[in-house]
Amino acid sequence: MPHDHDDFAVEPVRGLPEALPEGEHILWQGQPAWWPLLTESLSFWWVAGYFTFLFAWRTVAGAATETWADAATAASFFLVLGLIVCALLLVVAVMQAKATVYTITNRRVAMRIGAALTMTLNLPFRKIANASLGLRKDGHGSIALELMEDDGARLSYIMTWPHVRPWKMKHTQPALRCIPDARKVAAILSEAAETAVSEPVIERVPAARPVAAE
């Protein structure tokens, strides 16, 4: 009997592991677009081109000792293998895009990522040193977040891939990858971060106890 099932129905707020504290509100939520994620993060065209090259190379090499038709038939193994690999990459891209939720609030950036093993990254604005925007001609883009290192915390590149800035392995930069209308989202993030950082931080310090005179 068919029925609808939401794997994240236990979330009190979509994309977040717990309800927002008082004074915090969501400014933007979004997900990666699966096609840009496939072509950029998963190198779809490079993989397709690699197997096409193997097919062409095997066909030309085989034509030296057999007919072109026989050589192409023998080399078609690489095309079949390439189609399988590309299909798997497509499935991964769709699953990653569907499972991911990026959230920007007035205090932090939250990233619910991972298709098989789901995790949520909470990145307060005061822990973000810089944000850089990579923009495509179609308006999609990625926003990479450079984190401060004063607290010694390090993110795993492998655990957070593909939601990271490529090749920044030593100092992993989590990223909002392949999001639509990235310029507008970057403006929302920039304004929220500037506002949050400019607010004074008030810490409660316990009052000192009076020292009894001897």
Phi, psi and chi 1 to 4 in degrees:
 res  aa     phi    psi   chi1   chi2   chi3   chi4
   1 MET       -  119.1  179.0  177.3  178.7      -
   2 PRO   -68.5  145.1   25.5  -34.5      -      -
   3 HIS  -156.0  156.3   59.0   86.7      -      -
   4 ASP   -85.3  140.7  -65.5  -29.1      -      -
   5 HIS  -140.7  129.2  178.4   69.3      -      -
   6 ASP  -109.3  113.5 -175.1   -1.8      -      -
   7 ASP   -64.8  -18.8  -67.7  -23.7      -      -
   8 PHE  -113.7   26.7  -57.9  101.4      -      -
   9 ALA   -66.4  -20.2      -      -      -      -
  10 VAL   -77.6  -10.4  -64.0      -      -      -
  11 GLU   -70.2  126.5  -67.2  178.5  -23.3      -
  12 PRO   -65.3  -32.5   22.8  -32.5      -      -
  13 VAL  -132.3  133.4  179.0      -      -      -
  14 ARG   -53.6  125.8  177.4  175.6  177.3  -94.4
  15 GLY    84.9   -2.4      -      -      -      -
  16 LEU  -126.8  143.0  -61.8  174.0      -      -
  17 PRO   -77.4  -13.5   28.5  -34.4      -      -
  18 GLU  -151.0  163.8   56.6 -172.9   13.3      -
  19 ALA   -65.1  151.3      -      -      -      -
  20 LEU   -68.7  137.5  -67.5  172.4      -      -
  21 PRO   -69.2  166.2   24.1  -32.6      -      -
  22 GLU   -60.5  133.6 -176.3  179.0   -4.6      -
  23 GLY    92.6   -8.1      -      -      -      -
  24 GLU  -106.2  137.9 -176.0  174.6    8.0      -
  25 HIS  -143.5  155.9   56.2  -88.5      -      -
  26 ILE   -81.1  131.3  -65.4  175.0      -      -
  27 LEU  -100.3  -31.7  -58.9  175.5      -      -
  28 TRP  -160.1  144.6  174.3   86.5      -      -
  29 GLN  -137.4  145.6  -85.8 -166.3  -30.1      -
  30 GLY  -166.3  178.2      -      -      -      -
  31 GLN  -136.4  160.1  -64.2  173.6  -73.5      -
  32 PRO   -67.1  148.9  -13.9   27.4      -      -
  33 ALA   -81.8  129.5      -      -      -      -
  34 TRP   -66.7  -33.7   69.7  -92.6      -      -
  35 TRP   -70.3  -49.3  178.3 -109.3      -      -
  36 PRO   -59.6  -35.8  -25.7   36.0      -      -
  37 LEU   -63.5  -38.8 -170.0   67.3      -      -
  38 LEU   -66.1  -45.6  175.1   66.3      -      -
  39 THR   -79.4  -32.9   55.6      -      -      -
  40 GLU   -90.6  -56.5  -71.5 -173.5   15.3      -
  41 SER   -76.3  -35.1  -59.9      -      -      -
  42 LEU  -103.0    6.1  -57.2 -178.8      -      -
  43 SER    52.8   46.5  -55.3      -      -      -
  44 PHE   -57.8  -48.5  177.8   80.6      -      -
  45 TRP   -68.4  -33.8  -67.4  122.0      -      -
  46 TRP   -64.8  -44.4 -172.1   92.8      -      -
  47 VAL   -64.1  -45.1  173.3      -      -      -
  48 ALA   -62.1  -41.5      -      -      -      -
  49 GLY   -66.1  -34.9      -      -      -      -
  50 TYR   -63.2  -46.7  173.6   73.4      -      -
  51 PHE   -71.7  -31.2  -76.8  100.8      -      -
  52 THR   -65.7  -39.5  -58.8      -      -      -
  53 PHE   -62.6  -43.3  167.7   78.7      -      -
  54 LEU   -61.5  -39.7  -69.7  178.9      -      -
  55 PHE   -63.2  -46.3  165.9   76.7      -      -
  56 ALA   -65.2  -43.0      -      -      -      -
  57 TRP   -63.1  -43.3  172.5   77.3      -      -
  58 ARG   -67.3  -35.3  176.3   62.6  179.2   82.6
  59 THR   -67.8  -46.3  -60.3      -      -      -
  60 VAL   -64.3  -42.6  172.0      -      -      -
  61 ALA   -65.1  -39.7      -      -      -      -
  62 GLY   -72.2  -25.8      -      -      -      -
  63 ALA   -67.5  -13.5      -      -      -      -
  64 ALA   -71.9  -23.3      -      -      -      -
  65 THR  -122.3   -7.0   57.3      -      -      -
  66 GLU  -146.9  177.0   53.3 -171.1  -11.1      -
  67 THR   -70.2  159.7   65.1      -      -      -
  68 TRP   -61.1  -37.9  -78.1   98.0      -      -
  69 ALA   -64.6  -43.8      -      -      -      -
  70 ASP   -67.3  -38.7  -69.9  -20.3      -      -
  71 ALA   -65.4  -42.0      -      -      -      -
  72 ALA   -67.0  -36.6      -      -      -      -
  73 THR   -64.0  -44.7  -59.6      -      -      -
  74 ALA   -64.7  -34.8      -      -      -      -
  75 ALA   -81.1  -10.7      -      -      -      -
  76 SER   -63.0  -15.5   62.2      -      -      -
  77 PHE   -55.2  -40.0  163.6   79.0      -      -
  78 PHE   -68.4  -34.1  -68.1  107.7      -      -
  79 LEU   -67.3  -41.8  -70.8 -177.8      -      -
  80 VAL   -63.8  -45.5  174.2      -      -      -
  81 LEU   -62.5  -40.4 -177.5   59.5      -      -
  82 GLY   -64.2  -39.9      -      -      -      -
  83 LEU   -62.6  -39.3  -73.5  174.2      -      -
  84 ILE   -65.1  -46.6  -66.4  173.8      -      -
  85 VAL   -64.0  -43.1  173.0      -      -      -
  86 CYS   -64.9  -36.8  -72.2      -      -      -
  87 ALA   -65.0  -39.0      -      -      -      -
  88 LEU   -65.2  -40.7  -69.1  174.8      -      -
  89 LEU   -62.7  -39.5  -69.6  177.2      -      -
  90 LEU   -62.5  -43.2 -171.2  149.5      -      -
  91 VAL   -62.5  -43.6  170.7      -      -      -
  92 VAL   -60.8  -43.8  170.4      -      -      -
  93 ALA   -62.4  -44.3      -      -      -      -
  94 VAL   -65.5  -42.4  171.8      -      -      -
  95 MET   -65.9  -42.4  -68.3  179.6   61.6      -
  96 GLN   -63.8  -43.3  -76.1  -77.0   -8.9      -
  97 ALA   -64.8  -39.0      -      -      -      -
  98 LYS   -70.1  -36.9 -177.2  178.9  179.3 -179.0
  99 ALA   -82.6  -16.4      -      -      -      -
 100 THR   -90.0  138.6  -61.0      -      -      -
 101 VAL  -136.2  120.4  177.2      -      -      -
 102 TYR   -97.6  135.2  -59.5  136.6      -      -
 103 THR  -131.0  132.9  -56.2      -      -      -
 104 ILE  -117.1  121.6  -61.0  176.4      -      -
 105 THR  -110.5 -175.4   75.5      -      -      -
 106 ASN   -78.0    2.4   58.3  -37.8      -      -
 107 ARG  -130.6  -18.9  -66.4 -179.2  179.1  175.1
 108 ARG  -161.9  172.5   57.4  177.0  162.2  155.9
 109 VAL  -112.8  128.7  175.5      -      -      -
 110 ALA  -118.3  138.3      -      -      -      -
 111 MET  -130.0  109.9  -58.0  168.3   59.5      -
 112 ARG   -92.0  113.1 -174.3 -118.9  -83.7  162.8
 113 ILE  -130.7  164.8   59.4  176.6      -      -
 114 GLY    99.1  126.0      -      -      -      -
 115 ALA   -87.7  -46.8      -      -      -      -
 116 ALA   -88.2  -50.3      -      -      -      -
 117 LEU  -112.0  102.9 -179.6   60.2      -      -
 118 THR   -85.2  136.7  -56.7      -      -      -
 119 MET  -142.5  156.4   61.0 -175.1  -65.2      -
 120 THR  -122.2  126.6  -58.7      -      -      -
 121 LEU   -99.5  127.7  -57.8 -179.8      -      -
 122 ASN  -110.0  115.3  -74.3  -57.6      -      -
 123 LEU  -120.4   93.5  -51.3  172.3      -      -
 124 PRO   -60.7  147.7  -19.4   31.5      -      -
 125 PHE   -59.3  -31.8  -70.3  134.2      -      -
 126 ARG   -71.0  -11.8  -65.9 -175.2 -178.8  -83.6
 127 LYS   -99.1   -1.2  -64.6  -64.3 -176.8 -179.4
 128 ILE  -101.5  118.2  -61.6  175.7      -      -
 129 ALA   -82.0  -35.8      -      -      -      -
 130 ASN  -160.7  154.9 -171.7   35.8      -      -
 131 ALA  -132.1  133.2      -      -      -      -
 132 SER  -124.1  140.3   56.5      -      -      -
 133 LEU  -107.8  126.5  170.5   64.3      -      -
 134 GLY  -109.1  119.2      -      -      -      -
 135 LEU  -117.1  137.9 -162.4   62.8      -      -
 136 ARG   -96.0  165.2  -67.5  161.3   48.7  111.8
 137 LYS   -64.5  -29.4  -67.5 -178.3  179.4  179.6
 138 ASP   -83.8    3.3   60.3    2.6      -      -
 139 GLY    97.5  -17.1      -      -      -      -
 140 HIS   -72.4  153.3  -71.5   82.4      -      -
 141 GLY  -170.1  176.6      -      -      -      -
 142 SER  -127.4  141.6  -61.6      -      -      -
 143 ILE  -115.2  110.6  -56.4  174.2      -      -
 144 ALA   -92.1  138.1      -      -      -      -
 145 LEU  -112.1  114.9  -53.0  174.7      -      -
 146 GLU   -87.3  120.8 -178.7 -178.2   -8.4      -
 147 LEU   -94.0  150.2  -55.3 -179.7      -      -
 148 MET   -71.1  150.2  -63.7 -179.2  179.4      -
 149 GLU  -110.4   12.6  -58.2  178.0   22.6      -
 150 ASP   -70.1  -24.0   54.4  -10.1      -      -
 151 ASP   -94.3   -0.7   56.9   -2.0      -      -
 152 GLY    76.9    1.8      -      -      -      -
 153 ALA   -76.0  137.8      -      -      -      -
 154 ARG  -129.6  139.2  -67.1  -74.2 -178.1   88.1
 155 LEU   -97.5  146.5  -67.5  177.4      -      -
 156 SER   -82.4  127.0  168.3      -      -      -
 157 TYR   -63.4  -42.3 -174.7   92.2      -      -
 158 ILE   -68.7  -41.8  -64.1  176.2      -      -
 159 MET   -68.0  -29.8  -67.8  -66.1  -67.0      -
 160 THR   -99.9   -8.0   50.9      -      -      -
 161 TRP   -63.4  141.9 -179.2   90.2      -      -
 162 PRO   -92.2   16.0   34.8  -36.4      -      -
 163 HIS   -89.8   51.4  -49.9  -81.5      -      -
 164 VAL  -141.1  164.2  -69.1      -      -      -
 165 ARG   -75.5  125.9 -174.0  172.9 -176.2  175.8
 166 PRO   -57.4  138.2  -23.2   33.6      -      -
 167 TRP    68.8    6.6  -51.8  114.9      -      -
 168 LYS   -92.5   77.0  -68.7  -70.7 -175.9  178.4
 169 MET   -89.4  -36.0  -62.3 -176.8 -179.1      -
 170 LYS   -68.4  -44.9 -176.0  176.3 -179.4 -179.8
 171 HIS  -122.0   88.2  -58.1  -69.6      -      -
 172 THR   -60.7  132.5  -57.7      -      -      -
 173 GLN  -114.1  104.9  -63.5 -177.0   15.0      -
 174 PRO   -60.2  149.1   22.1  -32.3      -      -
 175 ALA  -143.2  144.5      -      -      -      -
 176 LEU   -84.7   98.5  -77.8   60.5      -      -
 177 ARG   -88.5  136.9  -65.6  -60.1  -56.2  -90.0
 178 CYS    52.6   46.7  -54.1      -      -      -
 179 ILE   -93.2  144.7   52.4  176.7      -      -
 180 PRO   -68.7  151.1  -16.4   29.7      -      -
 181 ASP    50.6   50.8 -155.0    1.1      -      -
 182 ALA   -64.4  -32.3      -      -      -      -
 183 ARG   -63.1  -41.6 -172.5 -175.4  -61.7  -83.8
 184 LYS   -65.4  -41.4  178.8  179.9  177.9 -179.4
 185 VAL   -64.9  -39.4  178.1      -      -      -
 186 ALA   -62.5  -37.3      -      -      -      -
 187 ALA   -66.7  -40.2      -      -      -      -
 188 ILE   -61.9  -45.6  -66.2  173.4      -      -
 189 LEU   -62.6  -45.1  173.1   61.5      -      -
 190 SER   -62.4  -46.0  176.5      -      -      -
 191 GLU   -65.0  -42.1 -177.0  177.8   -6.0      -
 192 ALA   -66.0  -41.0      -      -      -      -
 193 ALA   -65.8  -43.7      -      -      -      -
 194 GLU   -61.7  -40.3  -70.6  178.9    2.2      -
 195 THR   -66.5  -43.9  -57.6      -      -      -
 196 ALA   -67.4  -41.8      -      -      -      -
 197 VAL   -69.2  -30.9  172.3      -      -      -
 198 SER   -76.1  -15.3   63.1      -      -      -
 199 GLU   -73.5  135.6  -66.9  178.4   -7.8      -
 200 PRO   -68.9  144.0   24.9  -33.9      -      -
 201 VAL   -97.1  119.7  177.5      -      -      -
 202 ILE  -104.3  116.6  -58.7  176.3      -      -
 203 GLU  -106.6  137.7  -62.2 -178.3   -4.5      -
 204 ARG   -86.9  120.1  -66.7 -175.2  177.3 -178.8
 205 VAL  -109.6  126.1  179.4      -      -      -
 206 PRO   -62.1  137.9   19.3  -30.9      -      -
 207 ALA   -65.5  141.2      -      -      -      -
 208 ALA   -72.9  138.9      -      -      -      -
 209 ARG   -76.8  138.8  -63.8 -178.0  179.3  179.5
 210 PRO   -66.6  140.6   23.0  -33.8      -      -
 211 VAL   -88.6  123.8  179.5      -      -      -
 212 ALA   -67.8  134.7      -      -      -      -
 213 ALA   -71.4  138.8      -      -      -      -
 214 GLU   -91.8      -  -63.8 -179.0   -2.2      -
